[in-house]
Amino acid sequence: MKKFALFVAAALSPVALVNVAHADAALAQAKGCTACHQVDKKVVGPAYNAVAACYADKDAKKLAANKEKLVKHVKAGGAGVWGQIPMPAHPQVADADIAKIVDWVMSQKPGECPKEFKKG
């Protein structure tokens, strides 16, 4: 019986991951992020895979700090990191939702970090 339970859990785990990933994409869409951002192409703001490339770090502490910085940037808005087009502040979005979206963005297969990116 234990083997069967492990088999079922292993078989269903990819489904759970897909649903979580989809839920975070849906959350990004629900919060309006996709009006300016897409996974693999620059729209008004940078592509999510470019964000993942620019903020990736193999050191877990640095990666966590980068994610925290992104959450604060999304909440407060700003300009100059990705060029002169400002990102509006999103004070109405809960920090927990922003953190979920940032985790999802950082889970994207990294693209290229563009030249205009200025890590602050």
Backbone torsions as a table, in degrees:
resi	resn	phi	psi	omega
1	MET	NA	-38.3	179.0
2	LYS	-62.3	-40.6	179.8
3	LYS	-62.4	-40.2	179.5
4	PHE	-64.4	-43.8	179.6
5	ALA	-62.7	-41.4	177.3
6	LEU	-65.0	-39.7	178.8
7	PHE	-62.2	-45.9	-179.8
8	VAL	-63.4	-44.2	179.0
9	ALA	-62.0	-43.3	179.4
10	ALA	-66.1	-39.0	-179.6
11	ALA	-67.4	-35.2	-176.7
12	LEU	-88.4	-15.8	-176.7
13	SER	-60.6	-40.1	176.0
14	PRO	-62.7	-34.1	177.8
15	VAL	-63.7	-42.5	178.9
16	ALA	-62.8	-40.5	179.3
17	LEU	-66.2	-40.3	178.1
18	VAL	-63.1	-43.2	-179.9
19	ASN	-64.5	-39.4	177.0
20	VAL	-64.1	-46.8	-179.7
21	ALA	-62.0	-42.7	179.1
22	HIS	-65.7	-39.9	-179.9
23	ALA	-62.2	-38.5	179.5
24	ASP	-72.4	-33.8	173.5
25	ALA	-65.3	-40.5	178.0
26	ALA	-65.8	-37.9	177.4
27	LEU	-63.7	-43.2	177.9
28	ALA	-60.5	-41.0	178.2
29	GLN	-68.2	-43.1	-179.0
30	ALA	-63.1	-32.4	-178.7
31	LYS	-88.6	1.9	175.3
32	GLY	88.2	5.2	-177.1
33	CYS	-63.0	-35.8	-174.8
34	THR	-75.4	-3.9	173.4
35	ALA	-68.5	-28.2	-177.8
36	CYS	-118.8	-14.1	-175.4
37	HIS	-129.8	143.6	172.1
38	GLN	-128.3	164.5	-177.2
39	VAL	-63.0	-47.2	-168.9
40	ASP	-123.4	12.6	176.4
41	LYS	-148.8	145.9	177.3
42	LYS	-71.8	133.7	174.1
43	VAL	-114.1	-104.4	171.2
44	VAL	-85.3	-45.5	176.8
45	GLY	-102.8	175.8	-176.9
46	PRO	-67.2	156.3	173.7
47	ALA	-66.4	146.9	178.9
48	TYR	-59.7	-36.7	-179.8
49	ASN	-70.1	-24.6	173.9
50	ALA	-72.5	-39.7	176.2
51	VAL	-60.9	-45.4	179.2
52	ALA	-59.7	-40.9	-179.9
53	ALA	-67.5	-41.2	-175.4
54	CYS	-75.2	-28.4	-177.2
55	TYR	-105.7	0.0	179.6
56	ALA	-64.8	148.1	174.6
57	ASP	-157.8	136.3	-179.9
58	LYS	-72.9	-24.3	177.9
59	ASP	-78.0	120.1	-175.5
60	ALA	-59.6	-38.0	-179.8
61	LYS	-68.3	-41.2	178.9
62	LYS	-67.4	-39.6	177.8
63	LEU	-62.6	-43.7	177.9
64	ALA	-61.8	-40.7	178.3
65	ALA	-65.5	-39.5	177.8
66	ASN	-63.9	-41.7	178.0
67	LYS	-63.5	-42.1	178.0
68	GLU	-62.0	-41.1	177.7
69	LYS	-62.1	-41.1	178.8
70	LEU	-64.9	-41.5	178.2
71	VAL	-59.6	-45.7	179.1
72	LYS	-63.8	-38.9	-179.5
73	HIS	-66.5	-41.8	178.2
74	VAL	-64.1	-42.8	-177.8
75	LYS	-65.3	-47.1	-174.0
76	ALA	-89.5	-21.7	-174.9
77	GLY	76.9	-173.4	178.4
78	GLY	150.9	-178.5	179.7
79	ALA	-149.8	161.8	174.3
80	GLY	104.0	-23.1	-179.8
81	VAL	-74.2	-40.8	-177.4
82	TRP	-113.9	19.9	-175.7
83	GLY	118.2	-164.9	-173.0
84	GLN	-91.8	-8.9	178.3
85	ILE	-74.9	119.5	-176.8
86	PRO	-75.3	149.1	171.0
87	MET	-98.5	125.8	-179.5
88	PRO	-68.2	155.2	175.9
89	ALA	-70.9	152.6	179.0
90	HIS	-128.8	60.9	-176.6
91	PRO	-66.7	-20.0	-178.3
92	GLN	-78.9	-12.9	-178.5
93	VAL	-91.1	130.1	-179.4
94	ALA	-62.3	142.0	178.5
95	ASP	-55.4	-38.4	-180.0
96	ALA	-63.4	-38.8	177.4
97	ASP	-68.2	-42.1	177.8
98	ILE	-61.5	-42.5	179.3
99	ALA	-61.5	-40.2	176.9
100	LYS	-62.2	-43.8	-179.7
101	ILE	-65.6	-43.1	178.4
102	VAL	-61.5	-43.4	177.2
103	ASP	-59.8	-41.7	178.4
104	TRP	-65.0	-44.5	178.6
105	VAL	-59.4	-45.2	-178.0
106	MET	-70.6	-14.6	177.6
107	SER	-85.4	-5.8	179.3
108	GLN	-67.8	150.3	174.6
109	LYS	-64.2	119.5	-174.7
110	PRO	-59.1	139.4	173.7
111	GLY	-97.3	-140.9	177.5
112	GLU	-99.1	140.8	173.6
113	CYS	-85.2	113.7	-175.1
114	PRO	-69.2	158.2	-178.5
115	LYS	-61.0	-33.4	-176.8
116	GLU	-72.7	-10.6	-179.9
117	PHE	-67.7	130.0	176.7
118	LYS	-125.9	101.9	-177.9
119	LYS	-67.7	122.0	-177.0
120	GLY	-106.4	NA	NA
